[in-house]
Amino acid sequence: MPEGQPAQQAEPFSELDHLLDAKDVPSEYRPIAKSLLLTCMSLVAPGADRLDLKMADAALGEMSEAFATFSPYRGIPKVTMFGSARTAATDARYSQAREVARILAAKGWMVVTGAGPGIMAAGMEGAGRDRSIGVNIRLPFEQGPNPFIASDAKLVSMRYFFTRKLMLVKESDAYICLPGGFGTLDETLELLTLLQTGKAEPAPVVLLDTPAGSYWQEWERFIANQVLANGLASPEDSSLYKITDDVAEASDEVLGFYRNYHSCRWVGDLLVLRMRKAPGESARTLLGKQFADIALHGGLRKVKPFPPERASNDHLELDRLAIRFDKLHYGRLRQLIDALNDIAPVTDLPGERQPSQQSDGRE
């Protein structure tokens, strides 16, 4: 029983311990597992609303199924593709989506889509069934999963958009957005919001159009004239995405983001940037001055793995730079990552990119 816990609550805690024992939950997972169970118990307090309980139960069930679906593939880099379900197979956008998926799959990536028709089907056709993962949404007015992923073990179906979007963003290392309707715009803007606020780890976002297409150019014109011009976002936030109508440029943007940079992790108030080759001292000094505006103090310094990283064996083989990042200017952080890629490019990219461990102090 936790210290200071009232005696009358000893029995519930003992029952939780027995349950965790029966499930062979490792000791390092027990605190969060117990907290999760207690949260679930709090939902069924006297007077609880039945609809609330049904919603929470369904959402947790969907997340559990999705986690299990993605788990075997966590060591493989993934790109999520967004776009309209209404795009015909004869549309140039369909061809663009299929081709960029084919290129990335050939480089060892997996393609994640919403598993429906249109752009989602194009991405899976290009990647092939073996390199596709689908996160379907159950809607009464649209057909089921596309034939490239239907009945596959790597397909999960969901009732709620919010759990679906969670998995489409959480599990991927890059994102390609093609023209679409309200759903595509919603997914794209939420993705950019997560990157802008640091709720998602830095990642490449490509807004891909057909040659001579104007969909994303018109979108960017609105952002420039109505959002940036009115001070509702920062100019450097435009660095969070790249607009192109060229499939090769789109795939290069995805692959190039990881040509040297690997991942990041919070250790206390330090943001640790992991990469395959850190820049030399003179280049670090120059970068420290160039990006002094996003460092609370101290600039950039080369470091060895910190104790929490060593404890979890978190990519100890990689070089590291540490910065006391201000947690505000994530567009500038993206520019710093681009600079690190430009200074110390690595062209021999590995076929797998193991995910980072959970950050210390990061939500």
C-alpha positions as CSV (number, residue, x, y, z in Angstrom):
1,M,0.0,0.0,0.0
2,P,1.4,3.4,-0.9
3,E,2.7,5.5,2.0
4,G,-0.1,7.6,3.6
5,Q,-2.9,5.6,1.9
6,P,-6.0,5.3,4.1
7,A,-6.4,1.8,5.7
8,Q,-9.8,1.4,4.1
9,Q,-8.3,1.5,0.7
10,A,-5.7,-1.2,1.4
11,E,-7.9,-4.0,-0.1
12,P,-8.4,-2.4,-3.5
13,F,-4.6,-1.8,-3.8
14,S,-3.9,-5.4,-2.8
15,E,-6.4,-6.6,-5.5
16,L,-4.6,-4.5,-8.1
17,D,-1.3,-6.0,-7.1
18,H,-2.7,-9.5,-7.4
19,L,-4.1,-8.6,-10.9
20,L,-0.7,-7.3,-12.0
21,D,1.0,-10.4,-10.6
22,A,-1.4,-12.6,-12.6
23,K,-0.5,-10.7,-15.8
24,D,3.2,-10.9,-15.1
25,V,3.5,-7.1,-15.5
26,P,7.3,-6.1,-15.2
27,S,8.1,-4.0,-12.1
28,E,9.2,-1.0,-14.2
29,Y,5.7,-0.8,-15.8
30,R,3.7,-1.3,-12.5
31,P,3.4,2.3,-11.4
32,I,1.8,3.4,-14.8
33,A,-0.2,0.2,-15.0
34,K,-1.6,0.7,-11.5
35,S,-2.4,4.3,-12.3
36,L,-4.2,3.2,-15.5
37,L,-6.4,0.8,-13.6
38,L,-7.2,3.3,-10.9
39,T,-8.2,5.8,-13.6
40,C,-10.6,3.2,-15.1
41,M,-12.0,2.5,-11.6
42,S,-12.6,6.3,-11.1
43,L,-14.8,6.3,-14.2
44,V,-17.3,4.0,-12.6
45,A,-17.9,6.1,-9.6
46,P,-21.5,6.5,-8.3
47,G,-23.5,8.5,-10.7
48,A,-21.3,7.8,-13.7
49,D,-22.9,8.3,-17.1
50,R,-23.4,5.1,-19.1
51,L,-22.6,6.8,-22.4
52,D,-19.4,8.2,-21.0
53,L,-18.4,4.7,-19.9
54,K,-19.2,3.2,-23.3
55,M,-17.1,5.9,-25.0
56,A,-14.1,5.4,-22.7
57,D,-14.3,1.6,-23.0
58,A,-14.5,1.8,-26.9
59,A,-11.6,4.3,-27.1
60,L,-9.4,2.2,-24.8
61,G,-10.3,-0.9,-26.7
62,E,-9.4,0.7,-30.0
63,M,-6.1,2.0,-28.7
64,S,-5.2,-1.4,-27.3
65,E,-5.9,-3.2,-30.6
66,A,-4.0,-0.6,-32.6
67,F,-0.9,-0.7,-30.2
68,A,-0.9,-4.5,-30.7
69,T,-1.1,-4.1,-34.5
70,F,1.8,-1.7,-34.7
71,S,4.0,-3.3,-32.1
72,P,5.8,-5.9,-34.4
73,Y,6.8,-3.1,-36.8
74,R,8.1,-0.4,-34.4
75,G,11.6,-0.8,-35.6
76,I,10.7,0.0,-39.2
77,P,10.4,3.6,-40.4
78,K,6.8,4.6,-41.5
79,V,5.2,7.3,-43.5
80,T,1.6,8.2,-43.0
81,M,-0.2,9.4,-46.2
82,F,-3.3,11.6,-46.0
83,G,-5.6,12.5,-48.9
84,S,-9.1,12.3,-50.4
85,A,-11.0,9.1,-50.4
86,R,-12.8,10.4,-53.5
87,T,-9.7,10.5,-55.7
88,A,-10.3,8.2,-58.7
89,A,-7.6,5.7,-59.8
90,T,-7.4,7.6,-63.1
91,D,-6.6,10.9,-61.3
92,A,-3.0,12.2,-61.5
93,R,-3.0,12.6,-57.8
94,Y,-3.6,8.9,-57.4
95,S,-0.5,8.2,-59.6
96,Q,1.5,10.7,-57.5
97,A,0.6,9.0,-54.2
98,R,1.2,5.5,-55.6
99,E,4.6,6.4,-56.9
100,V,5.9,8.2,-53.8
101,A,4.7,5.2,-51.7
102,R,6.5,2.8,-54.1
103,I,9.8,4.8,-53.8
104,L,9.7,4.9,-50.0
105,A,8.8,1.2,-49.7
106,A,11.7,0.3,-51.9
107,K,13.9,2.2,-49.3
108,G,12.7,0.1,-46.5
109,W,9.8,2.2,-45.3
110,M,6.2,1.1,-44.5
111,V,3.2,3.1,-45.6
112,V,0.3,3.9,-43.2
113,T,-3.0,5.2,-44.4
114,G,-6.6,5.3,-43.3
115,A,-7.2,2.1,-45.4
116,G,-10.0,3.6,-47.4
117,P,-10.3,4.3,-51.2
118,G,-8.7,7.1,-53.2
119,I,-5.4,8.3,-52.0
120,M,-5.3,5.8,-49.2
121,A,-5.6,2.9,-51.7
122,A,-3.0,4.5,-53.9
123,G,-0.5,4.6,-51.1
124,M,-1.1,1.0,-50.3
125,E,-1.0,-0.1,-53.9
126,G,2.4,1.6,-54.3
127,A,3.8,0.1,-51.1
128,G,2.4,-3.3,-51.5
129,R,0.4,-5.3,-48.9
130,D,3.5,-6.5,-47.0
131,R,4.7,-2.9,-46.4
132,S,1.2,-1.4,-45.7
133,I,-0.6,-0.8,-42.4
134,G,-4.2,0.4,-42.4
135,V,-6.2,2.3,-39.7
136,N,-9.7,2.3,-41.0
137,I,-12.7,4.4,-39.8
138,R,-16.1,2.9,-39.7
139,L,-18.5,5.2,-41.6
140,P,-22.0,4.4,-42.8
141,F,-21.6,6.2,-46.2
142,E,-18.2,4.9,-47.4
143,Q,-17.1,1.5,-48.4
144,G,-14.9,-0.7,-46.2
145,P,-11.1,-1.1,-46.4
146,N,-9.5,-1.0,-49.9
147,P,-8.6,-4.3,-51.5
148,F,-4.8,-3.7,-50.9
149,I,-5.2,-4.1,-47.2
150,A,-8.6,-5.8,-46.6
151,S,-8.5,-8.9,-44.4
152,D,-4.8,-8.2,-43.6
153,A,-3.5,-8.7,-40.1
154,K,-2.0,-5.2,-40.3
155,L,-5.5,-3.6,-40.5
156,V,-7.3,-2.1,-37.5
157,S,-10.8,-0.6,-37.7
158,M,-11.9,2.3,-35.4
159,R,-15.1,4.0,-34.5
160,Y,-13.7,7.3,-33.4
161,F,-11.7,9.8,-35.5
162,F,-9.7,10.9,-32.5
163,T,-8.3,7.5,-31.8
164,R,-7.6,6.9,-35.5
165,K,-5.7,10.2,-35.8
166,L,-3.7,9.4,-32.7
167,M,-2.4,6.2,-34.3
168,L,-1.9,7.8,-37.8
169,V,0.4,10.4,-36.2
170,K,1.9,8.6,-33.2
171,E,3.3,5.6,-35.1
172,S,4.9,7.5,-38.1
173,D,8.3,9.1,-38.8
174,A,7.1,11.2,-41.8
175,Y,3.9,12.5,-43.4
176,I,2.8,13.1,-46.9
177,C,-0.5,15.0,-47.5
178,L,-2.2,15.1,-50.8
179,P,-5.2,17.2,-51.8
180,G,-8.4,16.3,-50.0
181,G,-11.6,17.6,-48.3
182,F,-12.4,18.5,-44.8
183,G,-10.9,15.3,-43.4
184,T,-7.6,15.9,-45.1
185,L,-7.4,19.5,-44.0
186,D,-8.3,18.5,-40.5
187,E,-5.6,15.9,-40.4
188,T,-3.0,18.2,-41.9
189,L,-3.7,21.1,-39.7
190,E,-3.8,19.0,-36.5
191,L,-0.5,17.4,-37.5
192,L,1.1,20.8,-38.0
193,T,-0.4,22.0,-34.7
194,L,1.2,19.0,-32.9
195,L,4.6,19.8,-34.5
196,Q,4.3,23.5,-33.8
197,T,3.6,22.9,-30.1
198,G,6.0,20.1,-29.5
199,K,3.3,17.5,-28.9
200,A,4.8,15.4,-31.7
201,E,8.5,14.8,-32.3
202,P,10.0,16.7,-35.2
203,A,9.3,15.0,-38.5
204,P,9.1,15.9,-42.2
205,V,5.7,16.9,-43.6
206,V,5.3,17.0,-47.4
207,L,2.3,18.7,-49.0
208,L,2.3,16.9,-52.4
209,D,0.3,18.2,-55.4
210,T,0.2,17.2,-59.0
211,P,2.5,19.1,-61.5
212,A,0.9,22.5,-62.1
213,G,-1.6,21.9,-59.3
214,S,-2.5,24.8,-57.1
215,Y,-4.2,23.1,-54.1
216,W,-1.4,23.5,-51.5
217,Q,-0.3,26.8,-53.1
218,E,-3.7,28.3,-52.5
219,W,-3.7,26.9,-48.9
220,E,-0.3,28.5,-48.3
221,R,-1.5,31.8,-49.7
222,F,-4.3,31.7,-47.1
223,I,-1.8,30.9,-44.3
224,A,0.4,33.8,-45.4
225,N,-2.3,36.4,-45.9
226,Q,-4.6,35.5,-43.0
227,V,-2.6,33.7,-40.4
228,L,1.0,34.9,-40.7
229,A,0.1,38.5,-41.7
230,N,-2.1,38.8,-38.6
231,G,0.5,37.4,-36.2
232,L,-1.4,34.2,-35.6
233,A,1.6,32.0,-36.2
234,S,5.4,32.7,-36.6
235,P,7.1,33.0,-40.0
236,E,9.5,30.1,-39.1
237,D,6.5,27.8,-38.7
238,S,6.5,27.5,-42.5
239,S,9.6,25.4,-42.0
240,L,7.4,22.6,-40.6
241,Y,6.3,21.6,-44.1
242,K,7.4,21.5,-47.7
243,I,5.2,22.0,-50.7
244,T,6.1,20.3,-53.9
245,D,4.6,18.7,-57.0
246,D,7.6,16.4,-57.6
247,V,7.5,12.9,-56.4
248,A,11.3,12.6,-56.2
249,E,11.5,15.8,-54.2
250,A,8.9,14.5,-51.9
251,S,10.7,11.3,-51.2
252,D,14.0,13.1,-50.8
253,E,12.4,15.4,-48.2
254,V,11.4,12.4,-46.2
255,L,14.6,10.5,-46.5
256,G,16.8,13.6,-46.2
257,F,15.4,14.5,-42.8
258,Y,17.0,11.4,-41.3
259,R,20.2,11.4,-43.3
260,N,22.0,12.5,-40.1
261,Y,19.4,13.5,-37.5
262,H,17.9,10.5,-35.7
263,S,15.7,11.5,-32.8
264,C,15.4,13.7,-29.7
265,R,14.6,13.2,-26.1
266,W,14.0,15.4,-23.1
267,V,16.3,14.8,-20.1
268,G,15.2,17.2,-17.4
269,D,15.3,20.7,-19.0
270,L,17.7,19.6,-21.7
271,L,16.6,18.6,-25.2
272,V,19.1,16.0,-26.5
273,L,19.4,15.7,-30.3
274,R,20.7,12.4,-31.4
275,M,22.4,12.1,-34.8
276,R,24.8,9.8,-36.6
277,K,27.6,12.4,-36.8
278,A,27.8,15.5,-34.7
279,P,29.4,18.6,-36.2
280,G,32.9,19.7,-35.2
281,E,33.6,22.3,-32.5
282,S,33.7,25.3,-34.9
283,A,30.5,24.3,-36.6
284,R,28.8,23.8,-33.2
285,T,29.9,27.3,-32.1
286,L,28.5,28.8,-35.3
287,L,25.2,26.9,-34.9
288,G,25.1,28.0,-31.2
289,K,25.2,31.6,-32.3
290,Q,22.8,31.1,-35.2
291,F,20.2,29.5,-32.9
292,A,20.9,31.4,-29.7
293,D,17.3,32.7,-29.9
294,I,15.8,29.3,-29.0
295,A,18.4,28.4,-26.2
296,L,17.6,29.6,-22.7
297,H,21.3,29.7,-22.1
298,G,24.4,27.7,-22.8
299,G,24.2,27.2,-26.6
300,L,24.8,23.8,-28.1
301,R,27.2,21.3,-26.5
302,K,28.3,17.8,-27.4
303,V,27.3,15.3,-24.7
304,K,27.5,11.7,-23.8
305,P,24.4,9.6,-23.1
306,F,22.8,10.7,-19.8
307,P,21.9,8.2,-17.1
308,P,18.2,7.9,-18.1
309,E,19.3,7.1,-21.6
310,R,21.8,4.6,-20.4
311,A,19.3,3.0,-18.1
312,S,17.0,2.4,-21.1
313,N,19.7,1.6,-23.6
314,D,18.4,4.4,-25.7
315,H,20.5,4.6,-28.9
316,L,23.8,4.8,-27.0
317,E,25.8,4.5,-30.2
318,L,24.7,7.8,-31.6
319,D,26.3,11.2,-31.2
320,R,24.5,13.8,-29.1
321,L,24.0,17.5,-28.8
322,A,22.2,19.1,-25.9
323,I,20.4,22.5,-25.9
324,R,18.2,24.2,-23.2
325,F,15.5,24.6,-25.8
326,D,12.8,27.2,-24.9
327,K,9.9,24.8,-25.8
328,L,8.3,27.6,-27.9
329,H,9.9,27.9,-31.3
330,Y,9.6,24.5,-32.9
331,G,9.8,25.9,-36.4
332,R,13.3,27.2,-35.5
333,L,14.1,23.8,-34.0
334,R,13.2,22.2,-37.4
335,Q,15.6,24.7,-39.0
336,L,18.3,23.6,-36.6
337,I,17.7,20.0,-37.5
338,D,18.0,20.9,-41.2
339,A,21.3,22.7,-40.5
340,L,22.6,19.6,-38.7
341,N,21.7,17.5,-41.7
342,D,23.5,19.9,-44.1
343,I,26.7,20.2,-42.0
344,A,27.2,16.4,-41.5
345,P,25.3,14.6,-44.2
346,V,25.2,10.8,-44.1
347,T,24.1,9.2,-47.3
348,D,24.3,5.5,-46.2
349,L,20.9,5.3,-44.5
350,P,20.0,2.3,-42.4
351,G,17.0,0.2,-43.4
352,E,15.6,0.4,-39.9
353,R,15.1,3.2,-37.5
354,Q,14.5,2.1,-34.0
355,P,12.0,4.4,-32.2
356,S,13.2,6.6,-29.3
357,Q,12.4,5.7,-25.7
358,Q,9.9,7.9,-23.9
359,S,11.3,11.3,-22.9
360,D,11.9,12.4,-19.3
361,G,9.8,15.4,-18.6
362,R,8.0,15.3,-22.0
363,E,4.2,14.9,-22.1
